[in-house]
Amino acid sequence: MRARIDGRRCDCLLDTGSDVTLIPVSFVNDAHIRESKQVLTLANGTQIPVLGEVKLSLEVGKYSSIFTGLVSKHVDDVILGIDWLENNNMMWDFS
């Protein structure tokens, strides 16, 4: 999905298989990252280090919101997880 996050245009991955929203460290300023005790574990059991969490603005067309995501050096794209989809009452219609 093409979006604007904190004023920066980017493509976001909508991922119902991800329990949480993930943000690449390149999208945030270290000063905005808050400590988080959250641990990310992949389906194969591998853990991914988390630098913390951050609140960012998101705009898609006329829709806008503020969301929280976990920051990691190990993701390259913004991944909007099931938490974001549920919090924003998103519905997908594949027909």
DSSP file (Angstrom, degrees, kcal/mol; ACC not computed):
  #  RESIDUE AA STRUCTURE BP1 BP2  ACC     N-H-->O    O-->H-N    N-H-->O    O-->H-N    TCO  KAPPA ALPHA  PHI   PSI    X-CA   Y-CA   Z-CA
    1    1 A M              0   0    0      0, 0.0    11,-3.3     0, 0.0     2,-0.4   0.000 360.0 360.0 360.0 130.4    0.0    0.0    0.0
    2    2 A R  E     +A   11   0A   0      9,-0.2     2,-0.3     7,-0.0     9,-0.2  -0.674 360.0 154.3 -79.5 129.2    1.4    3.4   -1.0
    3    3 A A  E     -A   10   0A   0      7,-3.1     7,-2.7    -2,-0.4     2,-0.5  -0.877  45.3-119.1-145.2 173.6    1.4    5.7    2.1
    4    4 A R  E     -AB   9  59A   0     55,-2.3    55,-2.2    -2,-0.3     2,-0.6  -0.990  26.7-169.2-120.4 119.0    3.0    8.7    3.6
    5    5 A I  E >  S-AB   8  58A   0      3,-2.9     3,-2.1    -2,-0.5    53,-0.2  -0.948  76.7 -19.6-114.9 119.3    4.6    8.0    7.0
    6    6 A D  T 3  S-     0   0    0     51,-1.8    -1,-0.2    -2,-0.6    52,-0.1   0.875 130.4 -52.4  48.7  40.7    5.7   11.1    9.0
    7    7 A G  T 3  S+     0   0    0      1,-0.2     2,-0.5    50,-0.1    -1,-0.3   0.398 115.2 118.7  82.4  -2.4    5.5   12.9    5.6
    8    8 A R  E <   -A    5   0A   0     -3,-2.1    -3,-2.9    19,-0.1    -1,-0.2  -0.863  63.0-129.8-102.7 122.7    7.8   10.4    3.9
    9    9 A R  E     +A    4   0A   0     -2,-0.5     2,-0.3    -5,-0.2    -5,-0.2  -0.470  44.0 146.2 -70.5 137.0    6.3    8.5    0.9
   10   10 A C  E     -A    3   0A   0     -7,-2.7    -7,-3.1    -2,-0.2     2,-0.5  -0.985  48.8-108.6-160.6 165.0    6.7    4.8    1.0
   11   11 A D  E     -A    2   0A   0     -2,-0.3    67,-0.6    -9,-0.2     2,-0.4  -0.886  34.9-157.9 -98.8 133.9    5.2    1.4    0.2
   12   12 A C  E     -c   78   0A   0    -11,-3.3     2,-0.5    -2,-0.5    67,-0.2  -0.874  12.1-131.9-113.1 145.4    3.9   -0.5    3.2
   13   13 A L  E     -c   79   0A   0     65,-2.8    67,-2.9    -2,-0.4     2,-0.6  -0.848  13.1-146.5 -93.8 126.5    3.3   -4.2    3.4
   14   14 A L  E     -c   80   0A   0     -2,-0.5     2,-0.5    65,-0.2    67,-0.2  -0.860  24.9-179.4 -91.2 119.0   -0.1   -5.3    4.8
   15   15 A D  E >   -c   81   0A   0     65,-2.6     3,-1.4    -2,-0.6    67,-0.5  -0.876  25.7-179.9-131.8 100.0    0.6   -8.5    6.7
   16   16 A T  T 3  S+     0   0    0     -2,-0.5    -1,-0.1     1,-0.3    66,-0.1   0.681  87.1  63.6 -69.1 -16.4   -2.1  -10.4    8.5
   17   17 A G  T 3  S+     0   0    0     64,-0.1     2,-0.6    65,-0.0    -1,-0.3   0.545  87.2  82.1 -84.4  -7.4    0.5  -12.9    9.5
   18   18 A S    <   -     0   0    0     -3,-1.4    64,-3.1    62,-0.1    65,-0.4  -0.879  65.2-158.4 -99.9 122.6    2.4  -10.4   11.6
   19   19 A D  S    S+     0   0    0     -2,-0.6    64,-0.4    62,-0.2     2,-0.3   0.773  77.1  34.5 -67.7 -25.6    1.0   -9.8   15.1
   20   20 A V  S    S-     0   0    0     62,-0.1     2,-0.4    63,-0.1    62,-0.2  -0.866  86.0-105.3-131.0 161.1    2.7   -6.4   15.3
   21   21 A T        -     0   0    0     47,-0.3    49,-2.9    -2,-0.3     2,-0.4  -0.710  36.1-155.2 -85.4 135.0    3.6   -3.4   13.1
   22   22 A L  E     -dE  70  79A   0     57,-2.4    57,-2.5    -2,-0.4    49,-0.2  -0.921   8.1-166.1-119.3 139.2    7.3   -3.2   12.3
   23   23 A I  E     -d   71   0A   0     47,-3.2    49,-2.1    -2,-0.4    55,-0.1  -0.981  22.6-123.8-124.8 129.1    9.2   -0.1   11.3
   24   24 A P  E >   -d   72   0A   0      0, 0.0     3,-2.2     0, 0.0     4,-0.3  -0.467  25.2-121.9 -67.5 145.1   12.7   -0.1    9.8
   25   25 A V  G >  S+     0   0    0     47,-1.3     3,-1.5     1,-0.3    48,-0.1   0.773 108.9  72.1 -59.0 -26.2   15.2    2.0   11.9
   26   26 A S  G 3  S+     0   0    0      1,-0.3    -1,-0.3     3,-0.0    47,-0.1   0.652  92.1  58.4 -65.4 -13.6   15.8    4.2    8.7
   27   27 A F  G <  S+     0   0    0     -3,-2.2     2,-0.3     2,-0.0    -1,-0.3   0.528 103.1  58.4 -91.4  -7.0   12.3    5.7    9.2
   28   28 A V  S <  S-     0   0    0     -3,-1.5     2,-0.5    -4,-0.3    28,-0.0  -0.854  73.7-125.1-128.7 158.3   12.8    7.0   12.7
   29   29 A N    >>  -     0   0    0     -2,-0.3     3,-2.6     1,-0.1     4,-0.6  -0.856  29.9-126.4 -94.9 132.5   15.0    9.4   14.6
   30   30 A D  G >4 S+     0   0    0     -2,-0.5     3,-1.1     1,-0.3    -1,-0.1   0.799 107.7  66.0 -49.9 -31.5   16.6    7.7   17.6
   31   31 A A  G 34 S+     0   0    0      1,-0.2    -1,-0.3     3,-0.0    -3,-0.0   0.757  99.8  51.1 -64.7 -23.4   15.2   10.5   19.9
   32   32 A H  G <4 S+     0   0    0     -3,-2.6     2,-0.4     2,-0.1    23,-0.3   0.586  84.7 104.2 -90.5 -10.8   11.7    9.3   19.2
   33   33 A I    <<  -     0   0    0     -3,-1.1     2,-0.3    -4,-0.6    21,-0.2  -0.595  55.6-159.2 -79.3 124.3   12.3    5.6   20.0
   34   34 A R  B     -F   53   0A   0     19,-3.3    19,-2.9    -2,-0.4    -2,-0.1  -0.753  29.8 -95.1 -99.0 149.3   10.8    4.5   23.4
   35   35 A E        -     0   0    0     -2,-0.3     2,-0.3    17,-0.2    17,-0.2  -0.292  43.7-172.5 -60.7 144.3   12.1    1.5   25.2
   36   36 A S        -     0   0    0     14,-0.2    14,-0.1    15,-0.1    -1,-0.0  -0.998  27.9-157.9-140.7 142.0   10.1   -1.7   24.7
   37   37 A K        +     0   0    0     -2,-0.3    -1,-0.1     2,-0.1    -2,-0.0   0.363  56.5 126.3 -96.2   3.2   10.3   -5.1   26.3
   38   38 A Q        -     0   0    0      1,-0.0     2,-0.4     2,-0.0    12,-0.2  -0.345  47.1-154.2 -63.8 139.5    8.6   -6.7   23.3
   39   39 A V        -     0   0    0     10,-0.1     2,-0.5    -2,-0.0    -2,-0.1  -0.968   5.2-144.0-117.0 132.4   10.4   -9.7   21.7
   40   40 A L  E     -H   48   0B   0      8,-1.0     8,-2.4    -2,-0.4     2,-0.4  -0.848  17.8-175.7 -98.0 128.6    9.9  -10.6   18.1
   41   41 A T  E     -H   47   0B   0     -2,-0.5     6,-0.2     6,-0.2     5,-0.1  -0.988  16.0-139.7-125.8 126.0   10.0  -14.2   17.2
   42   42 A L    >   -     0   0    0      4,-3.4     3,-2.2    -2,-0.4     6,-0.0  -0.263  34.6 -98.6 -74.8 167.6    9.8  -15.5   13.6
   43   43 A A  T 3  S+     0   0    0      1,-0.3    -1,-0.1     2,-0.1    -2,-0.0   0.793 125.3  54.8 -58.2 -29.3    7.8  -18.6   12.7
   44   44 A N  T 3  S-     0   0    0      2,-0.1    -1,-0.3     1,-0.0     3,-0.1   0.405 123.4-103.6 -87.2   4.1   10.9  -20.7   12.8
   45   45 A G  S <  S+     0   0    0     -3,-2.2     2,-0.2     1,-0.3    -2,-0.1   0.316  75.0 139.8  94.5  -8.0   11.7  -19.6   16.3
   46   46 A T        -     0   0    0     -5,-0.1    -4,-3.4     1,-0.1     2,-0.4  -0.484  46.2-135.9 -69.3 136.3   14.5  -17.1   15.5
   47   47 A Q  E     -H   41   0B   0     -6,-0.2    -6,-0.2    -2,-0.2    -1,-0.1  -0.758   9.4-151.8 -95.9 142.5   14.3  -13.9   17.5
   48   48 A I  E     -H   40   0B   0     -8,-2.4    -8,-1.0    -2,-0.4     2,-0.0  -0.951  24.1-117.1-111.4 127.4   14.8  -10.5   16.0
   49   49 A P        -     0   0    0      0, 0.0     2,-0.4     0, 0.0    25,-0.4  -0.359  24.9-150.4 -63.1 140.7   16.2   -7.7   18.1
   50   50 A V        -     0   0    0    -12,-0.2    22,-0.2    22,-0.1   -14,-0.2  -0.951  11.8-162.4-113.8 131.8   13.9   -4.7   18.8
   51   51 A L        -     0   0    0     20,-2.9     2,-0.3    -2,-0.4    21,-0.1   0.700  60.3 -83.8 -83.1 -20.6   15.3   -1.2   19.3
   52   52 A G  E     - G   0  71A   0     19,-0.8    19,-3.0   -17,-0.2     2,-0.3  -0.971  51.4 -66.6 149.5-161.7   12.1    0.0   20.9
   53   53 A E  E     -FG  34  70A   0    -19,-2.9   -19,-3.3    -2,-0.3     2,-0.3  -0.909  37.1-169.6-128.1 157.9    8.8    1.4   19.8
   54   54 A V  E     - G   0  69A   0     15,-2.3    15,-2.4    -2,-0.3     2,-0.5  -0.990  19.6-133.0-145.3 148.6    7.7    4.6   18.1
   55   55 A K  E     + G   0  68A   0    -23,-0.3     2,-0.3    -2,-0.3    13,-0.2  -0.912  33.6 173.4-102.4 131.6    4.5    6.5   17.2
   56   56 A L  E     - G   0  67A   0     11,-2.6    11,-2.7    -2,-0.5     2,-0.3  -0.911  30.6-115.0-133.6 159.2    4.3    7.8   13.6
   57   57 A S  E     - G   0  66A   0     -2,-0.3   -51,-1.8     9,-0.2     2,-0.4  -0.729  27.9-163.8 -93.2 148.3    1.7    9.4   11.5
   58   58 A L  E     -BG   5  65A   0      7,-2.9     7,-2.2    -2,-0.3     2,-0.4  -0.999   6.6-174.5-133.9 135.0    0.3    7.6    8.5
   59   59 A E  E     +BG   4  64A   0    -55,-2.2   -55,-2.3    -2,-0.4     2,-0.4  -0.998   9.4 174.1-131.1 132.5   -1.7    9.1    5.5
   60   60 A V  E >  S- G   0  63A   0      3,-2.6     3,-2.3    -2,-0.4     2,-0.2  -0.925  71.3 -53.2-133.7 108.2   -3.3    7.2    2.6
   61   61 A G  T 3  S-     0   0    0     -2,-0.4   -57,-0.0     1,-0.3   -58,-0.0  -0.456 123.4 -18.7  59.5-125.0   -5.3    9.5    0.4
   62   62 A K  T 3  S+     0   0    0     -2,-0.2     2,-0.3    -3,-0.1    -1,-0.3   0.538 119.2  98.0 -88.8  -8.1   -7.7   11.4    2.7
   63   63 A Y  E <   + G   0  60A   0     -3,-2.3    -3,-2.6     2,-0.0     2,-0.3  -0.629  49.6 172.2 -82.6 136.2   -7.3    8.8    5.6
   64   64 A S  E     + G   0  59A   0     -2,-0.3     2,-0.3    -5,-0.2    -5,-0.2  -0.994   4.1 156.4-142.3 151.2   -4.8    9.6    8.3
   65   65 A S  E     - G   0  58A   0     -7,-2.2    -7,-2.9    -2,-0.3     2,-0.4  -0.968  36.7-117.3-158.9 169.7   -4.0    8.1   11.7
   66   66 A I  E     + G   0  57A   0     -2,-0.3     2,-0.3    -9,-0.2    -9,-0.2  -0.955  37.8 179.0-112.3 136.2   -1.3    7.8   14.3
   67   67 A F  E     - G   0  56A   0    -11,-2.7   -11,-2.6    -2,-0.4     2,-0.4  -0.940  24.2-130.5-138.4 160.8    0.1    4.3   14.9
   68   68 A T  E     + G   0  55A   0     -2,-0.3   -47,-0.3   -13,-0.2     2,-0.3  -0.917  29.1 173.4-111.3 136.7    2.7    2.5   17.1
   69   69 A G  E     - G   0  54A   0    -15,-2.4   -15,-2.3    -2,-0.4     2,-0.4  -0.962  33.4-110.6-139.7 158.2    5.2    0.2   15.7
   70   70 A L  E     -dG  22  53A   0    -49,-2.9   -47,-3.2    -2,-0.3     2,-0.4  -0.725  33.0-135.8 -88.0 137.7    8.3   -1.8   16.8
   71   71 A V  E     +dG  23  52A   0    -19,-3.0   -20,-2.9    -2,-0.4   -19,-0.8  -0.798  30.3 165.4-100.3 132.3   11.6   -0.6   15.4
   72   72 A S  E >   -d   24   0A   0    -49,-2.1   -47,-1.3    -2,-0.4     3,-0.7  -0.997  42.0-142.9-144.9 148.3   14.2   -3.0   14.1
   73   73 A K  T 3  S+     0   0    0     -2,-0.3   -23,-0.1   -24,-0.3    -1,-0.1   0.568  98.7  70.7 -77.4 -10.2   17.3   -2.9   12.0
   74   74 A H  T 3  S+     0   0    0    -25,-0.4     2,-0.4     2,-0.0    -1,-0.2   0.210  84.9  72.2-100.1  14.2   16.2   -6.3   10.6
   75   75 A V    <   -     0   0    0     -3,-0.7   -50,-0.3   -52,-0.1    -3,-0.1  -0.982  54.0-168.3-125.6 143.9   13.3   -5.1    8.5
   76   76 A D  S    S+     0   0    0     -2,-0.4     2,-0.3   -52,-0.1    -1,-0.1   0.676  71.0  40.0-101.6 -22.5   13.6   -3.1    5.3
   77   77 A D  S    S-     0   0    0    -54,-0.0     2,-0.4   -67,-0.0   -65,-0.1  -0.870  91.1 -95.0-127.1 157.5   10.0   -2.0    4.8
   78   78 A V  E     -c   12   0A   0    -67,-0.6   -65,-2.8    -2,-0.3     2,-0.6  -0.602  39.5-160.5 -69.4 127.5    7.2   -0.8    6.9
   79   79 A I  E     -cE  13  22A   0    -57,-2.5   -57,-2.4    -2,-0.4     2,-0.9  -0.948   5.4-156.4-115.2 110.9    5.0   -3.8    7.8
   80   80 A L  E     -c   14   0A   0    -67,-2.9   -65,-2.6    -2,-0.6   -59,-0.2  -0.787  24.2-160.8 -88.4 108.8    1.5   -3.0    9.0
   81   81 A G  E >>  -c   15   0A   0     -2,-0.9     4,-2.1   -67,-0.2     3,-0.7  -0.061  36.6 -84.1 -85.0-176.1    0.5   -6.0   11.0
   82   82 A I  H 3> S+     0   0    0    -64,-3.1     4,-2.7   -67,-0.5     5,-0.3   0.788 125.5  64.4 -60.6 -28.5   -2.8   -7.4   12.2
   83   83 A D  H 3> S+     0   0    0    -65,-0.4     4,-2.3   -64,-0.4    -1,-0.3   0.923 106.4  42.2 -60.7 -43.5   -2.6   -5.0   15.1
   84   84 A W  H <> S+     0   0    0     -3,-0.7     4,-1.5     2,-0.2    -2,-0.2   0.913 113.7  51.9 -68.8 -43.5   -2.8   -2.0   12.7
   85   85 A L  H  <>S+     0   0    0     -4,-2.1     5,-2.7     1,-0.2    -2,-0.2   0.917 114.9  41.9 -60.4 -44.0   -5.5   -3.7   10.6
   86   86 A E  H ><5S+     0   0    0     -4,-2.7     3,-1.7     1,-0.2    -2,-0.2   0.918 111.8  53.7 -69.7 -44.2   -7.7   -4.4   13.6
   87   87 A N  H 3<5S+     0   0    0     -4,-2.3    -1,-0.2     1,-0.3    -2,-0.2   0.755 114.4  43.2 -63.4 -23.3   -7.1   -1.0   15.3
   88   88 A N  T 3<5S-     0   0    0     -4,-1.5    -1,-0.3    -5,-0.1    -2,-0.2   0.214 109.7-121.2-107.7  13.3   -8.2    0.8   12.1
   89   89 A N  T < 5 +     0   0    0     -3,-1.7    -3,-0.2     1,-0.2     2,-0.2   0.848  46.8 179.5  52.5  40.4  -11.2   -1.5   11.4
   90   90 A M      < -     0   0    0     -5,-2.7     2,-0.4    -6,-0.2    -1,-0.2  -0.475  12.0-167.9 -76.0 143.2   -9.8   -2.5    8.0
   91   91 A M        -     0   0    0     -2,-0.2     2,-0.4     2,-0.0    -5,-0.0  -0.997   8.1-150.6-130.3 135.9  -11.7   -5.0    5.8
   92   92 A W        -     0   0    0     -2,-0.4     2,-0.5     2,-0.0    -2,-0.0  -0.895   6.6-168.7-106.5 136.4  -10.3   -6.8    2.7
   93   93 A D        +     0   0    0     -2,-0.4    -2,-0.0     1,-0.1     0, 0.0  -0.938   7.5 177.4-124.5 106.1  -12.6   -7.8   -0.1
   94   94 A F              0   0    0     -2,-0.5    -1,-0.1     1,-0.2    -2,-0.0   0.407 360.0 360.0 -90.9   2.6  -10.8  -10.1   -2.6
   95   95 A S              0   0    0      0, 0.0    -1,-0.2     0, 0.0    -2,-0.0   0.491 360.0 360.0 -87.5 360.0  -13.8  -10.7   -4.8
